[in-house]
Amino acid sequence: MESIKVLIVDDDRDLANSTKMLFGLDEWKRYHVEVAYSFDEALEKFQAINPDIALIDNKLGNKSGAELIVNLRAIKPDLLCVVTTGFAEVQQVYRYIQGGAIEALLKPVDPQQLLFGLNRWSKQIEYLRENIIIEKKLKESQRLYAKLTSISPVGIWRSSLEGQCTFVNQKGCEIMGLDIAEAMGFGWTTTLHPDDKERAIKSWQDASASQSTFTSEHRFLHPNGKVVWALIEAVLD
């Protein structure tokens, strides 16, 4: 299991170090922890370790934890920030949440409460990591698909059930006698041969209604007068 990086930010060294010591317990071993004792040191440590979670004191010398949260989340929007505070006023806690904190813990932090919170926050982080992996794979799949369709010797296009074109490769454009922009939507029908147009559209509508394979052999009449025969087959995606 990949470790989760935690940055503790507190200008009270004793409290910061005592919190860090908790992470030496067996049930806390999955967390990699660093401590910063000031606003500026927190920015340096953040750049060095790229944490997943930041436990931030509400008061850092002449600066505030809320200000630090804004700075850190501007760099890493998915950073989970938790404010530790000696005050429990609802308005102050609400201000932290508005600033990007996901939670506020009352100091001194109770170990069991912190561990319970870490378990919840870790699940969010794992979910985010899984989404990043899925998104990366999807983009790679899309890139490969685009590459394959661009070099394919046959025309390839996608459309809605209504027949509106949403994608077409270069070969498809050549067959229709249109460029990509012209073929989008119902544009592909503009170069259907007048003698074949009604039949081709009716065949598409029937296949769409029954959600069956569409097969049609018809002609495209290019703007320059060239006629191209095409055997079209479409399957439900």
N, C-alpha and C positions, 0 to 999 in steps of 0.2 A: 504494500500500500504506500502510495506516494506521501511523503511528509507534508505537513502543513506548517507554513512559516508564520510566526507571530511576533509582532513588534510591540513591546511594552514601552510606553512613553509616560514618564512621571518624574518631576523634579525633586520628589522626596525619594532619595536614594534607598533608604531603608525599606520603604513600602515597595519600591520597584524591585529590589533584590529579593525580598521575601516572596513576592508574587512569582518571580522567576524560579525560585527554589521549588515551588509546587510542581513545576514541569519535570522535576527529577523523579517524581513518583512513577511507578510502573504503568499505571493507566493513562499517563500523560506522555508516554515516550514518543508518540508519533509526531509530536510538535517540536519544531526547531524554533528556538526563542532567542531574540536579541533584545537588549535594553538600551533606551536612549533617555538621557536625563535633562534634555532641553529641547526646545522647539527646533533650533538649528541642527542639533545632533540627530533629531528624529528624521529630518529631511535627508541627511547624509546616510543614515542607516537604511532608510527606505530605498534609496538608490542602490545601496550595496546588496540588500537581500531580497528586494521585491516581495514584501510580505503578502500573505493572504488575509490576515486579520491584524488589526491594530487596536490595542487597548490603550486609550489616551486619557490622561488626566484632564479634568476640565480647566485647570489653571496651570500655566507653564510660565512662571516668572511674570513678566509684563505682557505676555501674550496668552491667548486662550486655546483650549483644545478644539473648540469649534472652528477657529481660524485654521488650525493645523489640518483638520478634517477636510476643509474646503481645498487646501493646497494639495493634499495627498490624493484626493479623489479626482482632482483636475488632471492628475497624471495617470491614475489608475481608477477608472470609474467603478469597477467591480470590487474594489477593496472593501472589506467588511470592517467598519469602524464601530467600536464600542467605547463609550465614554465612562470613565470612573469618576465619581463625584462624591463629595461629602455633603452635598445638598440634595434634598429630595423634592424640591418645589416642582409642581407639575409644569408650570410655565417654562422653567429652565430646561427640564427634560424635553419638553416639546420643541424648544429652540434647537437642541442638539439633533433631534430626529429630523427637523426641517433642514438642518445643515448637512445631512447625509449619514448620520449615525443610525445604526440599526437597533441599538439598545443602550440603556444607561444602567450602570451597576453602582450601588451605594458602597462607599469606602468605609471601613476596610472590607475588601471583597471577600465574601464567603467562599472557601475553596469548592464546596459542593455546588454552589450556585454557578461558579465560574466553569466548573467541569461540565455541568449540565448545559450551559450556554455553548461551550466549545463543541460539544457533541452535535448540537443543533446547527451551529454555524458551519461545522465541517461538512455536514450533509449538503448545505447550500453550495459550498465550494466544490464538492465532488460532482454535484449536478452541473455547475458551470463548466468544470473541466470536461465532463462528458459531452456537453453541448459544443464546446470548442472542437473536440475531436470529430464529432459528427459533422459539424460545419466544414471543417477542413477536408474531410473525406468527400462531402457533397461537392465542394468547390473543385476538388481534383477530378471527381466524376464528371462534372459539368465541363471542365476544361478538356478532358479526354473525349467526351461526346462531341464538343465543338470541333475538336481537331479531326475526329473521324468523319464527321459529316462534311467538313470543308474539303476533304480529299476524296470523298465517296464518288464513284463514277455514276451513281444513280441519284435522282432527285429525292430529297427527304424534306418533308415538312410536317408540322404539327398544327392541329386546329381544334377549336372547340366543337362541341356536339352540334352547334348551330352552323358550323362551317366557316367560322372566322379564323383565318390563318394567324398563328402566333409565332411560328418559326419556319424558315425555309433556308435550305443551303444554297450554295452558288449554282450547283447543277440544276436544282429545281427552278431557280430563276431563269436559267438558260432555256429550259424546256418551255416555260410559260411566256418567255419574251418580256420579262419584267425585272426591275431591280427589287431589292428586298423591301424597301419602303412601299413601293407600288403594290407588292403582293400581299401585304398585311391586311388583316380584316377580310372583307369580301373582295379585295382588289384582285385576287387571283382569278375571279370569274370574268374579269373584263376582257381577257384574251381567249376565253373559250370560244371555239368556232361557233358562229351563229346557228349552224345546222345541228350542233351537238349540245349546245348550252342548256336548253330546257331539259333534255334527257339526263344530262350529267347531274344537274342540280336536283332533279327529282330522285335519281338513284341515291344521291347523298342523303336527302331528306328521309327516304325510306329506310336506309341503313341506320341512320341516326335514331330514328324512332324505334326501331327494333333492336338497336344496339348490336348490330351484326356487322360482319366484315363488308366493307364497301369495295366493290370492284367495278371498274369502268374503263372502256377503251374509247378515247375521244381525241379530238384535235384541238390544238391551240393555234390561233391565228395571230402572228406577231404584227406589231405596228408597221413593219417593213413589207408585209405581205407574205412572209414565210409561213408555211404550215408545218407543224410538228405533231406527229402522232405520239400518244402516250398511253401506256397501260398503267392505270392508277389502282393501287390497292391500299386500303386504310383499315387498321384494326383498332379496336377500343383500347385505350391506354389504361 
